[in-house]
Amino acid sequence: MNDHLKKYLPRVHARLPAFILLTRLNRPIGTLLLLWPTLGALWLAANGWPSWQLLIIFALGTLLMRSAGCCINDFADSHIDGDVLRTENRAIVTGQVTRTEAMLCFVGLCLAALVLLLFTNTLTIAMSLGAVALTAIYPFMKRYTHLPQLVLGMAFSWGILMAFTAQTDTWPPTTAWVLYVANCLWTIAYDTQYAMVDREYDLKIGVKSTAILFGDADVVMIGALQAMFLFALFLAGGQFQLSAVYYLGLIVAAGLFVYQHWLIRNRETDGCFKAFLNNHWAGLAIFVGVVLGVQ
């Protein structure tokens, strides 16, 4: 396929690596962190296996919206990414993609996600406006508040609510909102680990984050957020009448959180980044618990 693309669409082939870099398709961690709780909500809403149509819609939708989020993030941060070691080689900074192209890519990906939602229902389509709004404003929040991770959590958790509306065609029940709040707490925890990697640079350039807000209490706050996340999911397990297998998933996730605290104990950048990446396995463990725990 790559050879055919190079032969018949040489310009597209030449620009493809730049847009893969822009949309982070080469780094799927963000998509996975978004995918597991969204699919888990879909399973709970369906009380078992959802339809293949909805599975495909939400799996592709998470990929598209995460990629769209990366585009608008790089658009917003194009003037500061070059001053941060971790982001100095991003596509806009290196001139591989223009800011206009990044914005057009953001719009195009959002429209592609909307096309998928046309196969659901009116309520889910209406709910998607909230997802687009949160995705669009998140990158700019770090200039105005120390809680951009909260906005990211709201954006990353929105798919949970949409999964319920797509499955039931009704407003999400209280239990869905419990899952939403729980996932927000988890997102703040792992994105604080991520922000700890850049804290030194963020302080110099004036970018705000929970890692800066928490200061020396960062590790304690991450632990508190993770504990509240697990407790909320424990309560949700009772509401959804999940079997013991689900709780085993929570125990595995708790063990992974303990490992993450060992990684971040000295606040070293490599350890903090490894802890952030490890959250994928915690999300997967909980998702497997949901799938096997639905009775």
C-alpha positions as CSV (number, residue, x, y, z in Angstrom):
1,M,0.0,0.0,0.0
2,N,2.8,2.4,0.8
3,D,4.4,1.8,-2.6
4,H,1.1,2.5,-4.4
5,L,0.6,5.7,-2.4
6,K,4.1,6.8,-3.3
7,K,3.5,6.0,-7.0
8,Y,0.1,7.5,-7.4
9,L,-0.1,10.2,-4.7
10,P,3.6,11.3,-4.2
11,R,2.7,14.6,-2.5
12,V,0.4,12.8,0.0
13,H,3.1,10.2,0.6
14,A,5.7,12.9,1.2
15,R,3.6,14.8,3.8
16,L,2.2,11.7,5.5
17,P,5.0,11.4,8.1
18,A,4.5,15.0,9.2
19,F,0.7,14.5,9.8
20,I,1.4,11.2,11.6
21,L,3.7,13.2,13.9
22,L,1.0,15.9,14.3
23,T,-1.8,13.6,15.2
24,R,0.5,11.3,17.3
25,L,-0.6,8.2,15.4
26,N,2.9,7.0,16.2
27,R,2.2,7.3,19.9
28,P,-1.1,5.6,20.7
29,I,-1.0,6.0,24.5
30,G,-3.5,8.9,24.4
31,T,-5.9,6.9,22.3
32,L,-5.7,3.9,24.6
33,L,-6.3,6.0,27.7
34,L,-9.4,7.4,26.0
35,L,-10.5,4.1,24.6
36,W,-10.7,1.8,27.7
37,P,-13.1,3.8,29.8
38,T,-15.3,4.7,26.8
39,L,-15.6,1.0,25.7
40,G,-16.1,0.0,29.3
41,A,-19.1,2.5,29.6
42,L,-20.5,1.0,26.3
43,W,-20.4,-2.5,27.9
44,L,-22.1,-1.3,31.0
45,A,-24.8,0.6,29.1
46,A,-25.5,-2.5,27.0
47,N,-25.3,-4.8,30.1
48,G,-23.1,-7.0,28.0
49,W,-21.7,-7.1,24.5
50,P,-22.8,-3.9,22.6
51,S,-23.5,-4.1,18.9
52,W,-20.5,-4.3,16.5
53,Q,-21.7,-1.0,14.9
54,L,-21.4,0.9,18.2
55,L,-18.1,-0.7,19.0
56,I,-16.6,0.4,15.6
57,I,-18.1,3.9,15.9
58,F,-16.7,4.5,19.4
59,A,-13.3,2.9,18.7
60,L,-12.8,4.9,15.5
61,G,-14.3,8.0,17.2
62,T,-11.8,7.9,20.0
63,L,-8.9,7.6,17.6
64,L,-10.3,10.6,15.5
65,M,-11.0,12.8,18.5
66,R,-7.7,12.1,20.2
67,S,-5.9,13.0,16.9
68,A,-8.0,16.1,16.6
69,G,-7.0,17.1,20.1
70,C,-3.4,16.7,19.2
71,C,-3.8,19.0,16.2
72,I,-5.5,21.8,18.3
73,N,-3.0,21.3,21.1
74,D,0.0,21.8,18.8
75,F,-1.8,24.8,17.2
76,A,-2.2,26.4,20.6
77,D,1.3,25.6,21.8
78,S,3.2,26.3,18.6
79,H,4.9,29.3,20.2
80,I,6.1,27.5,23.3
81,D,6.7,23.9,22.3
82,G,10.2,24.9,21.0
83,D,11.2,25.9,24.5
84,V,10.4,22.5,26.0
85,L,12.8,19.6,25.5
86,R,10.0,17.0,25.1
87,T,8.1,19.0,22.5
88,E,10.9,20.8,20.6
89,N,10.6,18.4,17.6
90,R,6.8,18.6,17.1
91,A,5.6,19.1,13.5
92,I,4.7,22.8,13.7
93,V,7.8,23.7,15.6
94,T,10.1,22.1,13.0
95,G,8.1,23.6,10.1
96,Q,6.8,20.3,8.7
97,V,3.2,21.4,9.2
98,T,1.8,25.0,9.3
99,R,-0.6,26.3,12.0
100,T,-3.3,26.6,9.3
101,E,-2.8,23.0,8.2
102,A,-3.1,21.9,11.9
103,M,-6.3,23.8,12.3
104,L,-7.7,22.3,9.0
105,C,-6.7,18.9,10.2
106,F,-8.5,19.5,13.5
107,V,-11.7,20.5,11.7
108,G,-11.5,17.6,9.2
109,L,-11.0,15.0,12.0
110,C,-14.0,16.4,14.0
111,L,-16.2,16.3,10.8
112,A,-15.1,12.7,10.3
113,A,-16.1,11.8,13.8
114,L,-19.4,13.5,13.2
115,V,-20.0,11.3,10.2
116,L,-19.6,8.3,12.4
117,L,-22.1,9.7,14.9
118,L,-24.7,10.1,12.2
119,F,-25.2,6.3,12.5
120,T,-26.3,6.7,16.2
121,N,-29.1,9.0,17.4
122,T,-29.9,12.7,17.7
123,L,-29.1,12.9,21.4
124,T,-25.6,11.4,20.9
125,I,-25.0,13.8,18.1
126,A,-26.1,16.7,20.3
127,M,-23.8,15.5,23.1
128,S,-20.9,15.4,20.8
129,L,-20.9,19.3,20.7
130,G,-19.7,19.2,24.3
131,A,-16.8,16.9,23.3
132,V,-15.7,19.2,20.5
133,A,-15.9,22.3,22.8
134,L,-13.9,20.7,25.5
135,T,-11.3,19.4,23.1
136,A,-11.0,22.8,21.5
137,I,-10.6,24.8,24.7
138,Y,-8.4,22.4,26.7
139,P,-5.0,23.5,25.1
140,F,-5.6,27.1,26.0
141,M,-6.5,26.5,29.6
142,K,-2.9,26.2,30.7
143,R,-2.5,29.9,30.2
144,Y,-5.3,30.9,32.5
145,T,-5.7,28.2,35.2
146,H,-3.6,25.7,37.1
147,L,-6.3,23.1,36.4
148,P,-5.9,22.3,32.7
149,Q,-5.8,18.7,33.7
150,L,-9.4,19.0,35.0
151,V,-10.5,20.2,31.5
152,L,-8.6,17.4,29.9
153,G,-10.4,15.0,32.3
154,M,-13.8,16.4,31.3
155,A,-12.9,16.0,27.6
156,F,-11.4,12.5,28.0
157,S,-14.5,11.3,30.0
158,W,-17.2,12.7,27.7
159,G,-17.2,9.5,25.6
160,I,-18.6,7.7,28.7
161,L,-21.7,9.8,28.6
162,M,-22.0,9.5,24.8
163,A,-21.7,5.7,25.1
164,F,-24.8,5.6,27.3
165,T,-26.8,7.9,25.1
166,A,-25.8,5.9,22.0
167,Q,-26.9,2.7,23.6
168,T,-30.0,3.8,25.4
169,D,-31.1,6.9,23.4
170,T,-31.9,8.6,26.8
171,W,-30.1,11.1,29.0
172,P,-27.2,9.4,30.9
173,P,-28.3,8.0,34.3
174,T,-26.7,9.0,37.6
175,T,-24.4,5.9,37.5
176,A,-23.0,7.2,34.2
177,W,-22.2,10.5,35.8
178,V,-20.4,8.6,38.6
179,L,-18.2,6.9,36.0
180,Y,-17.7,10.3,34.4
181,V,-16.5,12.0,37.6
182,A,-14.3,8.9,38.5
183,N,-12.6,9.0,35.1
184,C,-12.0,12.8,35.5
185,L,-10.2,12.0,38.8
186,W,-8.0,9.4,37.1
187,T,-7.2,11.7,34.2
188,I,-6.1,14.4,36.5
189,A,-3.8,11.9,38.3
190,Y,-2.1,10.6,35.2
191,D,-1.8,13.9,33.5
192,T,-0.2,15.4,36.6
193,Q,2.4,12.7,36.2
194,Y,2.8,13.8,32.6
195,A,3.0,17.4,33.7
196,M,5.7,16.6,36.2
197,V,8.0,15.7,33.3
198,D,7.7,19.3,32.0
199,R,7.4,21.2,35.3
200,E,10.9,22.8,35.1
201,Y,10.2,24.2,31.6
202,D,6.6,25.2,32.4
203,L,7.8,27.3,35.3
204,K,10.2,29.1,33.1
205,I,7.8,29.9,30.3
206,G,4.8,30.6,32.5
207,V,2.6,27.6,31.7
208,K,0.3,26.4,34.4
209,S,-0.5,22.8,35.5
210,T,-1.6,20.7,38.5
211,A,2.0,19.6,38.9
212,I,2.9,23.2,39.6
213,L,-0.2,23.8,41.7
214,F,0.3,20.7,43.9
215,G,4.0,21.5,44.4
216,D,5.7,19.3,47.0
217,A,2.3,17.6,47.6
218,D,2.2,16.3,44.0
219,V,2.8,12.6,44.9
220,V,0.3,12.7,47.8
221,M,-2.3,14.4,45.6
222,I,-1.9,11.8,42.8
223,G,-2.4,9.0,45.3
224,A,-5.5,10.7,46.7
225,L,-7.0,11.1,43.2
226,Q,-6.2,7.5,42.4
227,A,-7.8,6.3,45.6
228,M,-11.0,8.3,45.0
229,F,-11.1,6.9,41.4
230,L,-10.9,3.3,42.6
231,F,-13.5,4.0,45.4
232,A,-15.9,5.5,42.9
233,L,-15.5,2.5,40.6
234,F,-16.0,0.2,43.6
235,L,-19.3,1.9,44.3
236,A,-20.3,1.7,40.6
237,G,-19.6,-2.0,40.6
238,G,-22.4,-2.4,43.1
239,Q,-24.8,-0.2,41.2
240,F,-24.2,-2.2,38.0
241,Q,-24.3,-5.6,39.9
242,L,-20.9,-6.6,38.5
243,S,-19.3,-10.0,39.5
244,A,-16.2,-10.5,41.6
245,V,-14.0,-10.6,38.4
246,Y,-14.6,-6.8,38.1
247,Y,-13.2,-6.2,41.6
248,L,-10.1,-8.2,40.6
249,G,-9.6,-5.7,37.8
250,L,-9.7,-2.9,40.4
251,I,-7.2,-4.8,42.6
252,V,-4.8,-5.1,39.6
253,A,-5.2,-1.4,38.8
254,A,-4.5,-0.6,42.5
255,G,-1.3,-2.6,42.3
256,L,-0.2,-0.7,39.2
257,F,-0.9,2.6,41.0
258,V,1.4,1.4,43.8
259,Y,4.1,0.7,41.1
260,Q,3.6,4.1,39.6
261,H,4.2,5.7,43.0
262,W,7.5,3.9,43.2
263,L,8.4,5.3,39.8
264,I,7.6,8.9,40.8
265,R,9.0,8.8,44.3
266,N,12.0,10.9,43.4
267,R,10.1,13.0,40.8
268,E,12.7,12.1,38.1
269,T,11.4,12.9,34.6
270,D,12.0,9.4,33.2
271,G,10.1,7.8,36.2
272,C,7.2,10.2,35.9
273,F,6.9,9.5,32.2
274,K,7.0,5.7,32.7
275,A,4.3,6.1,35.4
276,F,2.1,8.0,33.0
277,L,2.5,5.3,30.3
278,N,1.7,2.6,32.8
279,N,-1.8,4.0,33.2
280,H,-2.7,2.2,29.9
281,W,-2.4,-1.1,31.7
282,A,-4.5,0.1,34.6
283,G,-7.2,1.1,32.2
284,L,-7.0,-2.2,30.4
285,A,-7.3,-4.1,33.6
286,I,-10.4,-2.3,34.6
287,F,-11.9,-2.7,31.1
288,V,-11.3,-6.5,31.2
289,G,-12.9,-6.6,34.6
290,V,-16.0,-4.8,33.2
291,V,-16.3,-7.1,30.2
292,L,-15.9,-10.3,32.4
293,G,-17.9,-8.9,35.3
294,V,-21.1,-8.0,33.5
295,Q,-23.6,-10.7,34.5
